[in-house]
Amino acid sequence: MLSSRPLLTMFYSYLPLWCVALPLLGAILIYLIGDAHERVRDICTTAVTVATFVLVLLMYPPVI
């Protein structure tokens, strides 16, 4: 029988909030960087994308 405890702890975790907030904060940062520093903007874009992917992967085991 499946235990509901990991699923319940996920609902009270801030991880889903960070999965939504991080790309939004990253988009604001990337917008502020703009065309002034294209290389830094691209590095920030990649870093935010990888960090969001890692956060989503951290949520994967409790869901299954």
C-alpha positions as CSV (number, residue, x, y, z in Angstrom):
1,M,0.0,0.0,0.0
2,L,1.2,3.5,-0.8
3,S,2.0,5.8,2.0
4,S,0.5,9.3,1.7
5,R,3.1,10.9,4.0
6,P,5.6,11.9,1.2
7,L,2.8,13.4,-0.8
8,L,1.5,15.4,2.2
9,T,4.9,16.7,3.0
10,M,5.2,17.9,-0.6
11,F,2.1,20.1,-0.2
12,Y,3.7,21.8,2.8
13,S,7.1,22.2,1.1
14,Y,8.3,25.5,-0.4
15,L,9.9,23.6,-3.3
16,P,6.9,24.0,-5.7
17,L,6.9,27.7,-4.8
18,W,10.6,28.0,-5.7
19,C,9.9,26.1,-9.0
20,V,7.6,28.9,-10.0
21,A,9.4,31.8,-8.4
22,L,12.9,31.1,-9.7
23,P,12.1,31.5,-13.4
24,L,10.1,34.6,-12.7
25,L,12.9,36.2,-10.7
26,G,15.4,35.0,-13.4
27,A,13.3,36.6,-16.1
28,I,13.3,39.9,-14.3
29,L,17.1,39.7,-13.8
30,I,17.6,38.8,-17.5
31,Y,15.3,41.7,-18.5
32,L,17.3,44.1,-16.4
33,I,20.6,42.9,-17.9
34,G,19.2,43.4,-21.4
35,D,21.4,43.9,-24.4
36,A,24.1,45.7,-22.4
37,H,25.9,42.4,-21.5
38,E,24.8,39.7,-23.8
39,R,27.2,37.1,-22.5
40,V,26.2,37.6,-18.9
41,R,22.5,37.5,-19.9
42,D,23.0,34.2,-21.7
43,I,24.9,32.7,-18.7
44,C,22.1,33.8,-16.4
45,T,19.5,32.3,-18.7
46,T,21.3,29.0,-18.7
47,A,21.9,29.0,-14.9
48,V,18.2,29.8,-14.2
49,T,17.1,27.0,-16.6
50,V,19.4,24.4,-15.0
51,A,18.4,25.5,-11.5
52,T,14.7,25.2,-12.3
53,F,15.3,21.8,-13.8
54,V,17.1,20.6,-10.7
55,L,14.3,21.9,-8.5
56,V,11.7,20.0,-10.5
57,L,13.9,16.8,-10.3
58,L,13.9,17.2,-6.5
59,M,10.1,17.1,-6.6
60,Y,10.0,14.0,-8.8
61,P,10.7,11.2,-6.2
62,P,7.9,12.3,-3.7
63,V,5.4,12.3,-6.5
64,I,6.1,8.7,-7.6
